[in-house]
Amino acid sequence: MWPNLLYGLLLASLAGWIFTGLWQARRIRQLEQSKEEIQVEETLVFDFLHGLGEAFTETIRPNDLHRLIVEGATRILDAHGGALYMADRTGKKLAPAFISKGCPPVVEVPPHILQQAASTPVALESFLRLHTIAIGDGVIGRVWQTGQPVCLNEFSEAPEMAKLRDSSFGTCSVMVAPLLYGKQNMGILALGNGPKGTPFSQSDFVVFKSIAEQSAFALYNAIIYSEANEKKRLDHDLQIARDIQRVLLPDGPPVINGFEITGINIPAKQVSGDYFDYIKVDDKRLGVAIADVSGKGVPASLIMAICRSTLRSQAVGNPSPADVLSKVNRQLYPDIKEDMFISMAYVVLDHAHGGVTMARAGHDAPLLYKHAAQTITPLKPPGMVVGIDSGNVFDRLTGDFAIPLEGGDCLVLYTDGVTEALDSNGDEFGVERMVQAVRASAGDGAPAIVTGVIDDVRNFVGSQPQNDDITLIAIRKT
């Protein structure tokens, strides 16, 4: 009996050892398989993050980044397909940025599209790539609206996808997450599995949300780089525009018998809407023009360039400033927008006889300094700004105005960038301060007037940024 019992115990122990060995071997194989799967997943995640790292460089294009995000997320989570939607310029709709080939629809598809897709699959792809989504529209629009990611394996909350579940184009499981960075909601990332796929698990959802967070960070940085590059390009273009504009302005004062002239233009931005010019009318006369286009920046600078070309074409051979401005107005009026205009003053110096004639088209009143009396008087002949009337009213208001200049007298033309310069308290430089600056420097000649006024303006505004273009011309009778 005892030998049989011992023999039975031995067989039981042996069977237990064999079972334990087989179980441990199987467990080891499962662990090795899990390790391999983890290593593969780690490799996929590493490759994905490495690809996203390129978004921090200036080399990756937006389309490539969108594709990388969708395809990377699809590989990591072994999904059938994915889609990336980005907010459009209005911020009111989502537009498809990238949809992987064969991605199950994650939006509502009209019945006629499904009918077409049954025989022509490209019909569905074309619809998905063109279909925009409004805030709150379907599961994609709701996730964008709420900012909360979702994982759906049953579609009671998404009837638009429940309708497709039994079709060959249906989705059995979907994950959708907003692409949030800070307070900016840039779009939506979605992954889907088709009818024969495996529903996403909660661990899949955790990984998916991490992918969406990293993707949002990469997209935000890509947008920042893109905006920085665009700004750099615009700055370069504006610098070229400024260089061209400087060529259009006089490069130095003209040498003219009986007069001393100095002018300066200081743009508030890279390009200016102010303009001044010296134009040879004929062998006896010189035209001096100053103009200020409403507004600032590129639009104003373009109108300024057109104004210069028109004025130069009309000024040659015409001794009447008013007639020149009238022709300029008639030519520019059809091409100037309703909310834009040009104020101008145009002076013709007759250096053969010493005469000075001016016409003013709504421009700031020039200052006349009389050397003998030490007085300064604003000159305000009537006139209308260029560009707001076709010509009938403009011609009635604008006329030639003779200015008596004697030796030592000065005429100062300026734009409102001088008188409206602001200090730190918001106070304007004003006409009175300009009068004082002109009186203090007029005895030393035209260059001294320009230098004195500009220095006083700069001392007045201090560290405040220049808020408007500044143009100043001083004409002194010698």
C-alpha positions, 0 to 999 in steps of 0.5 A, spaced: 500 500 500 505 504 501 509 503 495 503 505 491 501 511 495 508 513 494 508 512 487 502 516 486 504 522 489 511 521 485 506 521 479 502 527 481 508 531 483 511 529 476 505 531 473 505 538 477 512 539 475 510 538 468 504 542 468 508 548 471 513 548 466 508 548 461 504 554 464 511 558 465 513 556 458 507 559 455 507 565 460 514 566 458 512 566 451 506 571 452 511 576 456 516 575 450 510 577 445 508 582 450 515 585 450 515 585 443 509 588 442 511 594 447 517 595 443 514 595 437 509 600 440 515 604 443 518 604 436 512 607 433 511 612 438 518 614 438 518 615 430 511 619 431 514 624 436 521 624 432 516 626 426 513 631 430 519 634 432 520 637 425 514 641 426 519 645 431 523 646 425 522 651 419 523 645 414 516 641 414 510 643 410 503 644 413 501 638 409 506 634 411 505 635 418 498 633 417 499 627 414 504 625 419 499 626 425 494 622 422 498 616 419 502 616 425 496 616 430 493 610 425 499 606 426 500 606 433 493 605 435 492 600 429 486 603 426 483 603 419 484 610 418 484 617 421 482 624 419 484 631 421 480 637 421 483 644 422 479 651 423 478 655 417 480 663 417 473 665 420 474 660 426 467 658 425 468 651 420 472 645 420 475 644 414 479 637 412 486 638 412 488 630 411 484 624 411 487 617 410 485 613 404 480 608 406 478 612 413 471 610 415 466 616 415 466 620 421 461 625 419 454 624 416 454 622 409 448 624 404 444 617 401 446 619 394 453 619 396 452 612 399 449 610 392 454 613 388 460 610 392 457 603 391 459 603 384 464 609 385 468 609 391 472 615 389 465 619 390 465 618 398 473 620 398 471 626 394 465 628 399 469 627 405 475 631 402 470 637 401 465 637 406 466 642 412 463 642 419 460 647 423 460 648 430 456 643 434 455 639 427 455 631 429 460 628 433 466 632 430 462 639 431 460 637 438 467 635 440 470 641 437 465 645 441 465 642 448 473 641 447 472 634 450 475 628 447 470 622 446 471 614 445 464 611 442 463 604 441 456 605 440 453 610 437 447 613 441 450 619 441 452 620 434 446 618 430 449 620 423 454 614 424 449 609 427 446 610 420 452 607 417 453 602 421 450 596 417 453 599 411 460 597 408 462 604 409 460 604 416 464 605 423 464 600 429 468 604 433 471 612 433 475 616 437 475 624 437 479 629 440 480 636 440 487 639 438 487 644 444 493 648 446 492 654 451 486 657 449 486 656 442 482 650 439 485 649 432 481 643 430 480 635 431 483 629 430 479 623 429 480 615 428 476 610 426 475 602 425 470 599 420 465 594 421 470 588 421 475 592 426 476 591 433 473 596 438 477 601 441 479 600 448 480 605 454 487 604 454 487 606 446 483 612 448 488 614 453 494 613 448 490 617 443 489 623 448 496 623 449 497 623 441 492 629 440 495 633 446 502 632 442 499 633 435 496 640 438 503 642 441 506 641 434 501 644 430 501 650 434 509 651 433 508 650 426 503 655 425 508 660 429 513 658 425 509 659 419 507 666 421 514 668 423 516 666 416 510 670 413 512 676 417 519 675 415 517 675 408 513 681 408 518 685 412 523 683 406 517 686 401 516 692 405 523 694 406 524 693 398 518 697 397 521 702 402 527 702 398 523 704 392 519 709 395 525 713 397 527 713 390 521 716 388 522 722 393 528 727 392 535 725 394 537 732 395 535 740 395 534 743 388 539 748 386 535 754 384 537 762 383 534 766 389 531 761 393 534 756 398 530 749 399 530 743 404 525 738 405 525 731 409 520 725 410 520 721 416 515 715 415 512 712 421 512 705 418 516 702 413 513 705 407 510 712 407 503 716 405 506 722 405 510 725 399 514 731 397 517 733 390 521 738 386 519 738 379 522 742 373 516 746 370 520 750 365 527 753 364 524 759 369 520 755 374 520 750 379 514 746 382 514 744 390 509 739 392 507 736 398 502 731 399 499 727 405 494 721 403 489 719 408 491 712 412 498 709 413 502 703 410 502 700 404 495 702 401 497 710 402 504 709 399 501 706 393 496 712 392 502 716 393 506 713 388 500 714 383 499 721 385 507 723 384 506 720 377 500 724 375 502 730 378 509 730 374 505 728 368 501 735 369 506 740 372 511 740 366 510 746 362 504 749 366 505 755 371 498 755 374 498 751 381 491 751 381 490 748 374 495 742 375 491 740 382 485 740 378 487 736 373 490 731 378 484 731 381 480 729 375 485 724 373 485 720 380 478 721 382 475 715 379 481 710 382 481 713 389 476 709 394 471 712 397 474 712 404 481 715 401 483 722 399 489 726 398 491 733 401 496 737 397 499 744 397 503 746 390 507 752 390 511 754 383 517 758 384 518 763 378 526 764 379 527 769 373 522 774 376 522 772 384 514 770 384 511 765 388 504 762 387 501 757 391 494 752 390 492 748 396 488 742 396 485 741 403 492 741 406 495 744 412 496 751 412 503 753 410 507 758 415 509 764 412 515 767 416 516 775 414 523 777 416 522 784 417 516 784 421 519 777 425 511 775 424 509 768 422 502 767 419 498 761 417 496 761 409 489 759 408 487 760 401 481 755 400 481 748 396 478 741 397 482 735 398 483 731 392 479 725 390 472 726 393 469 730 388 469 729 380 472 736 379 466 741 379 466 743 386 474 742 386 475 747 381 470 752 384 474 752 390 481 751 388 485 757 385 492 760 385 494 764 391 500 769 390 505 769 396 509 776 396 516 773 399 522 778 400 529 777 402 530 773 408 522 771 408 520 763 409 515 759 407 514 752 411 510 746 408 508 740 413 504 735 414 500 733 420 505 728 422 508 734 425 503 738 429 499 732 431 505 728 434 503 726 441 507 726 447 507 721 453 500 725 456 497 724 449 498 732 448 499 734 441 505 738 438 501 743 435 501 749 431 503 754 436 510 750 438 511 749 431 511 757 430 516 757 435 520 752 432 520 756 426 521 763 429 527 760 433 531 758 427 528 762 421 534 767 421 539 761 420 536 759 413 532 753 410 536 747 413 536 750 420 528 751 420 527 743 418 532 741 423 530 745 428 522 743 428 524 736 427 529 736 433 523 740 437 518 734 435 523 729 437 524 732 444 517 733 445 514 726 444 520 723 448 520 715 447 513 715 444 513 711 438 511 716 432 504 715 430 504 718 423 508 720 417 512 727 418 514 731 412 517 738 412 519 743 407 522 750 408 523 755 402 527 761 404 528 767 399 535 769 399 
